[in-house]
Amino acid sequence: MELSDLRARLAAGRLFHAYIVTGGSSGAREAAGRFIARAAVCSAPSGAPCGACRDCVKAQRDVHPDIEFVDKTGREHSVDSMRGVRGRAAVMPNEAGHSVFVIREADAMNPQAQNAMLRILEDPPPHAVFILLADNPQRLLDTVRSRCETVNLAPERPGGPGGTETPAAAVLDAAAAGNNTALARALLPVEKLGREELPEFTAELRRLALARYAGGDLSADAVESVVELLDKCDKMSAVNVSAAHIAGLLLAGLCRK
């Protein structure tokens, strides 16, 4: 299933109990996982996620009590960690209609952990939604994959040798995912851009933001904020403000508060 198909299903109220999100960059997978989580807790009667209801606002601010992000401990997700998820998933949600568990690097679950998750994927509580973010879903057991809908993101955008994404795409992915650490890391190459390269970078970032807004990945408020910030950056770079200063301005403006 493509992301556009998923958006249509969620807007129509067709929410599945478990998803595997794969493809794209880690930032894109994170952003897609957050999108599904917002749709799952959205309290609007239609068009989830609406972006305006109390639940959507809390989800956007990372303070919704019914959305949990699960990170691996060490090199993998342990069986005890997944048993903990299973136990918490059995509890009724605090505020929303669903409890959502976003499992980052789900393909790092060891076989025992996957089997622990399989028990609840086979017989999920009606209020629980599981979102597995996986770079390599083939590492997941066939039985786990068969009980999830798979969301395939577009491949990373080519931007140079090795096929890695462009600096602008990396910045936007990190900002959309609300990952401040990844955002700061993505902005490091921007600090080294020359005077002629800065306008090219901001132009690409503006184009990507508008494209994602058109595709439904960014809200109108989000893209407006990005464009206003880029306009400010362009004015500053026109008067010879350093690239490092521009990168700092972007970090301050795009980071999740």
C-alpha positions in Angstrom: 0.0 0.0 0.0 1.3 3.4 -1.0 1.2 6.4 1.4 -1.5 8.1 -0.7 -3.7 5.0 -0.4 -3.2 5.0 3.4 -4.1 8.7 3.7 -7.4 8.0 1.9 -8.2 5.0 4.0 -7.5 6.9 7.3 -9.5 9.9 6.2 -12.4 7.5 5.5 -12.1 6.0 9.0 -10.6 2.7 7.8 -8.0 2.1 10.5 -6.2 -1.2 10.7 -4.9 -2.6 14.0 -1.2 -3.0 12.8 1.0 -1.5 10.2 4.6 -2.0 8.9 6.0 1.2 7.6 9.0 0.6 5.3 11.0 2.3 2.6 12.2 5.9 2.4 14.5 7.3 5.0 14.3 6.8 8.7 13.0 10.3 9.0 10.3 9.6 6.5 9.2 6.4 8.2 9.1 8.3 11.5 6.9 11.0 9.9 4.6 8.4 8.4 4.3 6.6 11.8 3.4 9.8 13.5 0.8 10.5 10.8 -0.9 7.2 11.4 -0.7 7.7 15.2 -2.4 11.1 14.9 -5.1 9.6 12.7 -5.7 6.8 15.3 -6.3 9.3 18.2 -8.0 12.0 16.2 -11.5 12.8 17.6 -12.9 14.5 14.5 -15.9 12.7 13.0 -14.2 12.4 9.6 -11.0 13.3 7.7 -8.5 12.0 10.3 -6.1 13.3 11.2 -7.8 16.7 11.2 -4.9 18.5 12.8 -7.3 20.7 14.8 -8.9 18.6 17.5 -7.5 18.4 21.0 -6.1 14.9 20.4 -4.4 16.0 17.1 -2.9 19.0 18.8 -1.5 16.9 21.7 -0.1 14.4 19.3 1.6 17.1 17.3 3.2 18.4 20.5 4.3 14.9 21.6 2.2 15.0 24.8 -0.6 12.7 24.0 -0.9 10.0 26.7 -2.2 7.4 24.3 0.7 7.5 21.9 3.9 5.6 23.0 7.1 5.4 21.1 9.1 2.2 21.8 12.9 2.3 21.2 15.2 -0.7 21.3 17.4 -1.1 24.3 21.0 -1.8 23.1 21.2 -3.6 19.8 17.7 -5.0 19.7 14.2 -5.1 21.1 14.1 -7.7 23.9 11.3 -10.1 24.6 10.7 -8.4 28.0 10.3 -5.1 26.2 7.7 -6.5 23.9 5.9 -8.3 26.7 5.7 -4.9 28.4 4.1 -3.4 25.2 1.7 -6.3 25.1 0.7 -5.6 28.8 0.2 -1.9 28.3 -1.7 -2.5 25.1 -4.3 -4.4 27.1 -5.1 -1.3 29.2 -7.8 1.0 27.9 -6.6 4.3 26.5 -6.6 7.4 28.8 -8.3 10.0 26.5 -8.5 8.9 22.8 -10.4 6.0 21.2 -7.2 4.1 20.6 -3.8 3.4 22.3 -1.0 3.6 19.8 2.4 2.0 20.0 5.0 3.1 17.5 7.9 0.6 17.5 11.0 2.2 16.0 13.5 -0.1 14.3 11.0 -2.9 14.6 13.2 -5.1 12.4 15.6 -5.2 15.4 13.2 -7.4 17.4 14.8 -10.7 18.1 12.8 -13.8 17.3 11.6 -14.2 20.9 10.4 -10.5 21.0 8.6 -11.0 17.7 6.8 -14.1 19.0 5.8 -12.1 22.0 4.3 -9.4 19.8 2.7 -12.0 17.6 0.4 -13.0 20.4 -1.2 -9.6 20.6 -1.2 -9.1 16.8 -3.2 -12.3 16.4 -5.8 -11.2 18.9 -5.5 -7.5 19.4 -7.6 -5.5 21.8 -10.1 -3.4 19.8 -8.6 -0.1 21.0 -4.9 -0.9 20.3 -3.0 0.1 17.1 0.6 -1.0 16.4 2.9 0.8 14.0 6.2 -1.0 13.2 8.9 1.1 11.5 11.2 -1.2 9.7 14.1 -0.5 7.3 14.2 -4.2 6.4 10.8 -5.8 6.9 12.2 -9.2 5.6 13.8 -9.5 9.1 10.4 -9.8 10.5 8.7 -13.2 10.8 6.3 -14.1 8.1 3.6 -14.5 10.7 4.2 -11.0 12.0 4.1 -9.5 8.5 0.9 -11.4 7.6 -0.9 -9.7 10.4 0.0 -6.2 9.5 -0.8 -3.9 6.6 2.5 -2.8 4.9 2.9 0.9 3.9 5.6 1.3 1.3 7.2 4.8 1.2 8.9 6.2 -1.9 12.7 5.5 -2.1 15.1 8.1 -0.8 15.5 10.9 -3.1 18.9 10.7 -5.0 21.2 13.6 -4.2 24.7 12.6 -5.0 27.1 9.7 -4.9 25.8 6.6 -3.2 22.1 7.7 -3.7 21.7 9.4 -0.3 19.0 12.0 0.1 19.8 15.7 -0.4 20.6 18.0 2.6 17.3 19.8 2.1 15.3 16.5 2.2 17.2 15.3 5.2 16.4 18.6 7.0 12.7 18.3 6.1 12.5 14.7 7.1 14.0 15.3 10.5 11.8 18.4 11.1 8.7 16.5 10.1 9.6 13.6 12.4 10.1 16.1 15.3 13.6 14.6 15.8 15.7 17.5 17.0 18.9 15.5 17.2 18.6 14.3 13.6 17.7 17.9 12.6 20.9 19.3 14.1 22.9 16.6 12.3 21.1 17.2 9.0 22.0 20.9 9.2 25.7 20.3 9.7 26.4 20.3 5.9 24.4 23.5 5.5 27.0 25.3 7.7 29.6 24.7 5.0 27.7 25.9 2.0 29.1 28.8 0.0 27.3 32.0 -0.7 26.0 30.9 -4.0 24.9 27.5 -2.7 22.7 28.8 0.1 19.9 30.1 -2.1 19.9 26.8 -4.0 19.5 25.0 -0.7 16.7 27.2 0.6 15.0 27.0 -2.8 15.0 23.2 -2.7 13.8 23.1 0.8 10.9 25.4 -0.1 10.1 23.3 -3.2 10.1 20.1 -1.1 7.9 21.6 1.6 5.3 22.8 -0.9 5.4 19.4 -2.7 4.7 17.6 0.6 1.9 20.0 1.4 0.4 19.2 -1.9 0.7 15.5 -1.2 -0.9 15.9 2.2 2.3 15.2 4.3 2.5 18.7 5.7 -0.3 20.8 7.1 -1.0 24.3 5.8 0.3 25.8 9.1 3.5 23.8 8.9 4.3 24.7 5.3 3.5 28.4 6.0 5.9 28.4 8.9 8.6 26.8 6.8 8.1 29.3 3.9 8.2 32.3 6.3 11.4 31.0 7.9 13.0 30.4 4.4 12.1 33.9 3.3 13.9 35.3 6.4 16.9 33.1 5.6 17.0 34.4 2.0 16.9 38.0 3.2 19.8 37.4 5.7 21.9 35.5 3.2 21.5 38.3 0.7 23.3 40.6 3.1 26.2 38.1 3.6 25.0 36.5 6.8 27.2 33.3 7.3 25.9 29.9 6.4 26.5 28.8 10.0 24.2 31.6 11.2 21.5 30.5 8.7 21.8 26.9 9.8 21.3 28.1 13.4 18.3 30.1 12.4 16.8 27.0 10.7 17.5 24.8 13.7 15.8 27.3 16.1 12.8 27.7 13.7 12.3 24.0 12.8 13.1 22.1 16.0 10.2 20.6 18.0 9.6 22.6 21.1 
